[in-house]
Amino acid sequence: MTSSPTVDPYALALACVIAVLTCHLALTFMSEIAATAEREVCVMLQGAFALGTGLWGTSTVLALACGLSAQEALSTAWLIGSWALAVLGAACAVAAASYLESGTGAIVGCSLAFAIATAAPHWMRFAAVPRRPAPPAALSATTWAWTAGPIALVFVGLAAGLFLQPRRLRDPRSFPIRAAAALTMTCGTLASGARAMLVAPAASRTCCVEGSVVARLLAVAVASVAAAVLAVVQIMAFYRGRMRERSSRSTQELSEAHARLHHIATHDALTGLPNRELLKERLSRSLGEISGSGKTVAVAVIDLDRFSAINHSFGHGVGDRLLEEIARRLESAIPREHILARIGGDEFAVLISGVAARIEANVVMAGISKAFERPVPIGGEEVRIQPSIGVSVWPDDARRDDDLLAHAEAALQVAKRAGSRKVLFFEPGMSDSMQERLALENDLRRALATGEFEVFFQPQLSCRTGRIVAAEALLRWRHPSKGLIKPNAFIPLAEQTGLIVPLGDWALREVCRQVREWRTDTGMSLRAAVNLSPAQLRHPDLLLSLRSALGAANLDARALEIELTESTVMTDAEESSALLEKLRAMGVTVAIDDFGTGYSSLSYLRRLPIDKLKIDRSFVRDLPSSRTDEFIVRAVVSLAHSVGLQVVTEGVETEEQLEFIRSLGCDQWQGYYCCEPLPSAIFQELLVDQTATRTGVLTALTRYARRPPP
């Protein structure tokens, strides 16, 4: 007669806790293994040890809960054998999850191994219980013991199928799936053994209170050991996951930072367009791809005319906004299959690839020219920007990518000299001029460092007394092989390359030094006039440079006169007015050079703080025969005198012109009728003669064997 099976609820609860912890850890390891491509043997051994211990602890506590005696539970063979089988099965499950591809193979392999690990302790327990004459229930017990594995396999397979899906593992909404998988695996772990324990032979279960207490204590001890192992490994897995997450985040941040640095290195910061380096890389790639395909490549370089003047006049902030607008217009005008890049301050380039790149380039250039027809609004005003474009075509104009780009820039320089809105394709002779320009630029830099520049002076004489009252300083470059070079040959290049600022500073210091020397030697209160370019006028250190040059020469500011063109002053009249006020406050005289050739606006004479007007030589050339020029000069002199300005007439070359401007009331004059610009040594000889009239100048020139031009 068999007694009805009894179950210890406390021990059963412990078995459930250990089962939940074990299944949660199993799923955690599955998640960790599926999420990483690396196979860490140490981690796999930890997982096998912890999972095997958890399954062993679950089986042991479950057996004690179902009535197994403490003596049978403490059997060394059962303890060691069941633990070893559980660990071995867990190791197979971990290996299957690690080395099998995600999918059916991983699910079946992992489920089978985990089911064996789950059922093995029950088989060991059933085999270790002493056999007695089998009552009718024994057949049922044997059947349930051997069906423990299939039961576990079904439940664990279902849990693995729910859990071993990478997309689900990465889904932040996968908590319900995780919970369902853990519950399913727990049910399979408990169900696979509980029924077998309950139908085990009655003789193998204890019914006495003392035995129940000992079994319960033993269950607590086994559960504590298993829980401790599971907790330690779970904590290690948690921190390992955190470290892996941090490492992944750091790797991602490093990758993003690298991508940002690469973008910064290959793109223009202002417009976001590819820069010169990326353009050259794409050009080289294009040439490699189309080689032998019958296609051609064209490179067009675009320069914005008058951009430097606008940038200096309105400020760099306005210049940046202008460049952004130009970049947007170019992007909209150029088809997407072509590459637009910004390769310099106001230079853009277009890479055109196609079967007939020369024809395509003409179409693209026409679209670009049309994009510049509309004025650009700047500071409440509309400014018209015109491009100059140079184009070169592969393989007609060059075979290498560097040469192709260089030839396009050579064509651009010729287009700029030809005037605005010019589009020129490269021709063989253009590279020579480009090479000459580069050579001249290198020579210009060397000349500034080696002191090849000189300052010549042209006298300004009083129309009333004929004496020299001032001198205009003019730069000359004494080139070692090309001889004396006049300013119009190198000043534009100096302005384009930015060398005009250091060159202007040197000239200013040299003029101040020379004037100080003349004043000391001759005792004359001579004033020297120095021309300032737009770049010098807008330079933030202009006033500091002036004070430094005057201080170094120990020269009074009233000995210095600054000459500015109309266009330089009127580009930003308000800013110019404020700066000119500061110059006059220092004591520097301010003169407007080449009056009449720029804005020709007489209204600004009343608003700008200036002291002199210099009438351009173009209005003097036809005097006294031209009635129109006579009326213009007379009106300018009359207006200038009415507002307290002196008038200097440039370009006087004949005695008739001199007498005529005297009759019109001009204050001073200069020109070849007196002499051409002279070296400082010859000019000082003129100053020695206090009656430096026309005769005195000619006498000095005769002594130095020089003749003025006819």
Secondary structure as UniProt FT lines:
FT   HELIX           9..35
FT   HELIX           41..65
FT   TURN            66..67
FT   HELIX           70..73
FT   HELIX           76..99
FT   TURN            102..103
FT   HELIX           104..128
FT   HELIX           136..146
FT   HELIX           148..163
FT   HELIX           166..170
FT   TURN            172..173
FT   HELIX           175..198
FT   HELIX           202..204
FT   HELIX           209..266
FT   TURN            269..271
FT   HELIX           276..290
FT   TURN            291..294
FT   STRAND          296..304
FT   TURN            305..306
FT   HELIX           307..314
FT   HELIX           316..333
FT   TURN            336..337
FT   STRAND          339..342
FT   STRAND          347..354
FT   TURN            355..356
FT   HELIX           357..371
FT   STRAND          376..378
FT   TURN            379..380
FT   STRAND          381..383
FT   STRAND          387..394
FT   TURN            395..397
FT   HELIX           401..418
FT   TURN            420..421
FT   STRAND          423..425
FT   TURN            428..429
FT   HELIX           430..450
FT   STRAND          453..462
FT   TURN            463..465
FT   STRAND          468..479
FT   TURN            480..482
FT   STRAND          483..485
FT   HELIX           487..497
FT   TURN            498..499
FT   HELIX           500..522
FT   STRAND          527..531
FT   HELIX           534..538
FT   TURN            540..541
FT   HELIX           542..553
FT   HELIX           557..559
FT   STRAND          560..565
FT   HELIX           566..570
FT   TURN            571..572
FT   HELIX           573..586
FT   STRAND          589..595
FT   TURN            602..603
FT   HELIX           604..607
FT   STRAND          612..615
FT   HELIX           617..619
FT   TURN            620..625
FT   HELIX           627..642
FT   TURN            643..644
FT   STRAND          646..649
FT   HELIX           655..664
FT   STRAND          668..669
FT   TURN            672..674
FT   STRAND          678..679
FT   HELIX           680..688
FT   TURN            690..691
FT   HELIX           694..703
FT   TURN            704..705
//
